[in-house]
């Protein structure tokens, strides 16, 4: 590949995920399927741009902001956005409205006039034509600026490479300097004072100080290494169990033409390489997620097994390795707590429970302190239900 390579943070991220996927997306120009979370994020980013581009000297009326969001949202179908159904698309729309209203209320009184929104810049550095889009740039005075990046996913994470890419592109940026000087002629040298990730769904933000020169130098060496691999045409697949499962290019990827044994060997090597590159905290986070998914799946299986055993009217059944037995528990509850407490008082039994919790009342019913007629009165206040649980054990050989 001759000449300057068109580059960006997102391209670098995709290449690091899988060079073969990068080739499909950026060399062969095969588009990915629409993703609803991208459509949702793009819609909210447009609203943020509308809010602040119209800030003269305050936000436009909320009704206009919501009308802008609605018009943009309805300009494409749910299929074009990547939603599985019109109902899910509607849920996304209502979630967007909720986020916009909350953001508007929180920041309506802010005295803020950003330098730029959706600031697009392309900088030629070291044989690369690096493109970046900054969601918002705020002026802090004395030539200092703050870079704001909106996040719309489920969580907000610090992304050091993205922060350092922003910082690299803004350093000595003539386009940004011209904007600042046009509004603040006395401003000195332009300096990135901080970088802020703003998570719109939670209205939470994280502010980070700029990276050191050594950090930027190390980061840029990694950028140039990725760029060199792309220029050299190094697009070998880098398979991984999760990323391959959700990849839009799986059907055309050479990896999936391998035999089962070759596939297993390739996945195994890829997993080992991935694990060795992870930090202990990353590995812990993955274990927590795996634990949560396992618990959720176990609960689903438990409900299905209980339903099947009850339908077949059996209390014990065997798999090849494990066996389960059905445990039936009778439960009672006192939903009218006030009436229950009054009844305990009338029978001089309230003191026996110390605190009239459900557990304490159950203990009282099973104790010798209570007379049969008193037990009968209390049981009339109770509601009974049946709960089934599984006891699972290793099958004896």
VENLINCOR-V837358 format. One record per backbone hydrogen bond with DSSP energy under -1.0 kcal/mol. CO is the residue of the C=O (numbers start at 1). NH is the residue of the N-H. Records with the same first field share a line. If there is no record, write none. Layout:
# VENLINCOR-V837358
CO: NH + NH
This chain:
# VENLINCOR-V837358
5: 129
7: 131
8: 12
9: 13
10: 14
11: 15
12: 16
13: 17
14: 18
18: 22
19: 23
20: 24
21: 25
22: 26
23: 27 + 28
24: 30
35: 39
36: 40
37: 41
38: 42
39: 43
40: 44
41: 45
42: 46
43: 47
44: 48
45: 49
46: 50
47: 51
48: 52
49: 53
50: 54
52: 55
54: 56
61: 65
62: 66
63: 67
64: 68
65: 69
66: 70
67: 71
68: 72
69: 73
70: 74
72: 75
77: 81
78: 82 + 83
85: 89
86: 90
87: 91
88: 92
89: 93
90: 94
91: 95
92: 96
93: 97
94: 98
95: 99
96: 100
97: 101
98: 102
99: 103
100: 104
101: 105
102: 106
103: 107
104: 108
107: 110
110: 112
116: 137
119: 134
121: 132
123: 130
125: 128
127: 5
128: 125
129: 7
130: 123
132: 121
134: 119
135: 118
136: 148
137: 115 + 116
138: 146
141: 144
143: 191
144: 140
145: 193 + 194
146: 138
147: 196
148: 136
149: 198
151: 200
159: 163
160: 164
161: 165
162: 166
163: 167
164: 168
165: 169
166: 170
167: 171
170: 173
173: 177
174: 178
175: 179
176: 180
177: 181
178: 182
179: 183
180: 184
184: 187
191: 145
194: 147
195: 208
196: 149
197: 206
198: 151
199: 203 + 204
204: 199
206: 197
208: 195
212: 216
213: 217
214: 218
215: 219
216: 220
217: 221
218: 222
219: 223
220: 224
221: 225
222: 226
223: 227
224: 228
225: 229
226: 230
227: 231
228: 232
229: 234
230: 233
233: 235
240: 244
241: 245
242: 246
244: 247
247: 250
249: 252
253: 256
254: 257
255: 258
259: 263
260: 264
261: 265
262: 266
263: 267
264: 268
265: 269
266: 270
267: 271
268: 272
269: 273
270: 274
271: 275
272: 276
275: 278
279: 283
280: 284
281: 285
282: 286
283: 287
284: 288
285: 289
286: 290
287: 291
288: 292
289: 293
290: 294
291: 295
292: 296
293: 297
294: 298
295: 299
296: 300
297: 301
298: 302
299: 303
300: 304
301: 305
302: 306
303: 307
304: 308
305: 309
306: 310
307: 311
308: 312
309: 314
315: 326
317: 324
321: 395
322: 319
323: 393
324: 317
325: 391
327: 389
329: 387
331: 385
333: 383
335: 337
336: 340
337: 341
338: 342
339: 343
340: 344
341: 345
342: 346
343: 347
344: 349
345: 348
350: 353
353: 355
355: 357
357: 361
358: 362
359: 363
360: 364
361: 365
362: 366
364: 367
371: 375
372: 376
373: 377
374: 378
375: 379
376: 380
378: 381
383: 333
385: 331
387: 329
389: 327
391: 325
393: 323
